[in-house]
Amino acid sequence: MTGDSRTPFIRVTAMPTDLNPYGGVFGGWLMSQMALGAGSLASREGKGKAVVVSATDFAFPGAMSVGDELSVYCAIEATGNTSLTISAEAIARERNGDAETRVGQGTFKFVLLDENDRPRAVAERWA
């Protein structure tokens, strides 16, 4: 069996509604899945509400087809006073096999918010 030994933050199957007019998986759908994975990590590590404030450095080196399974892997790259910068990598696995292709990568910056939706400090363990 092949596959990545890391645990993905998101795993989802591309469906026909996720296609662009040319029949490929829409890049916006792929970016949204990456943002969901990165947001999951930001909320988990930030112990609360985290909102995306920027998305940069995107590349789409491969293509997905309907039915392919997408896994999104994330890592914290940097911290600020109230923010976490998270890299996201998207890997597609063909539906009827084990072949994998990196289909996306990008960076998201999240700001942690308190109960009044005001920026709050990153926990001391990340400072």
C-alpha positions in Angstrom: 0.0 0.0 0.0 1.3 3.5 -0.9 0.4 6.8 0.7 1.6 9.6 2.9 2.3 8.7 6.5 1.2 12.1 7.7 -2.4 12.6 8.9 -4.4 14.9 6.6 -6.5 17.7 8.0 -9.0 17.3 5.2 -9.8 14.3 3.0 -12.6 14.6 0.4 -13.6 13.2 -3.0 -13.8 15.5 -6.0 -17.4 15.4 -7.3 -18.9 16.6 -10.7 -20.1 19.9 -9.0 -16.4 20.7 -8.3 -15.5 21.0 -12.0 -14.6 24.0 -14.0 -16.1 24.6 -17.5 -13.2 22.6 -19.1 -13.9 19.4 -17.1 -11.1 19.7 -14.6 -11.3 20.2 -10.9 -11.9 24.0 -10.2 -8.9 25.7 -8.6 -11.2 27.7 -6.3 -12.6 24.4 -4.9 -9.1 23.2 -4.3 -8.1 26.4 -2.6 -11.2 26.2 -0.3 -10.3 22.7 0.7 -6.8 23.8 1.5 -8.2 26.8 3.6 -10.5 24.4 5.5 -7.5 22.2 6.4 -5.4 25.1 7.4 -8.3 26.6 9.4 -8.7 23.3 11.3 -5.1 23.4 12.3 -5.2 27.1 13.3 -8.3 26.6 15.5 -6.9 23.5 17.1 -3.5 25.0 17.9 -5.0 28.4 18.7 -7.6 26.9 21.0 -10.4 28.9 19.5 -11.7 31.0 16.7 -9.2 31.7 13.8 -10.0 33.6 10.6 -8.0 33.7 7.4 -6.6 37.2 6.6 -4.4 36.3 3.7 -3.6 33.5 1.2 -0.4 33.6 -0.8 2.2 31.6 -2.7 -0.3 29.3 -4.5 0.8 26.8 -7.1 -1.1 24.0 -8.8 1.5 21.6 -10.2 -0.9 18.8 -11.0 -4.5 18.1 -12.0 -7.3 16.1 -10.4 -10.2 14.3 -11.9 -13.7 13.6 -10.7 -13.6 10.8 -8.2 -10.0 11.4 -7.1 -9.5 11.7 -3.4 -7.9 14.9 -2.1 -5.9 15.0 1.1 -4.7 18.3 2.6 -1.7 18.3 4.8 -0.8 21.4 6.9 2.0 22.7 9.1 2.6 25.9 11.1 5.4 27.8 9.5 5.5 31.0 11.7 3.7 32.8 14.5 3.1 36.4 15.2 1.6 38.2 18.2 -2.0 37.2 17.1 -1.4 35.2 14.0 -0.4 31.8 12.7 1.1 31.3 9.2 0.2 27.8 7.9 1.4 26.0 4.8 -1.0 23.7 3.0 -0.2 20.9 0.6 -2.9 19.1 -1.5 -2.3 15.6 -2.7 -4.7 13.8 -5.0 -5.0 10.0 -5.1 -6.5 8.4 -8.2 -9.9 6.9 -7.5 -9.1 3.4 -8.7 -5.5 3.0 -7.6 -2.7 4.3 -5.4 -1.1 6.8 -7.7 -0.7 10.2 -6.0 0.0 13.6 -7.4 0.7 16.9 -5.7 -2.0 19.2 -7.0 -1.7 22.3 -4.9 0.3 24.2 -2.3 -0.1 27.6 -0.6 0.2 29.6 2.5 -2.5 31.0 4.8 -2.3 33.5 7.6 -4.9 33.3 10.3 -5.6 35.7 13.2 -6.9 34.3 16.4 -10.0 36.0 17.8 -11.5 36.2 21.3 -15.1 35.9 22.3 -15.7 39.5 21.1 -14.1 38.9 17.7 -11.0 41.0 18.6 -7.5 39.7 17.9 -6.0 37.8 20.8 -2.5 36.7 21.6 -1.1 33.4 20.4 -0.7 31.0 23.3 2.6 31.2 25.0 3.8 27.9 23.7 3.8 29.4 20.2 5.3 32.7 21.1 
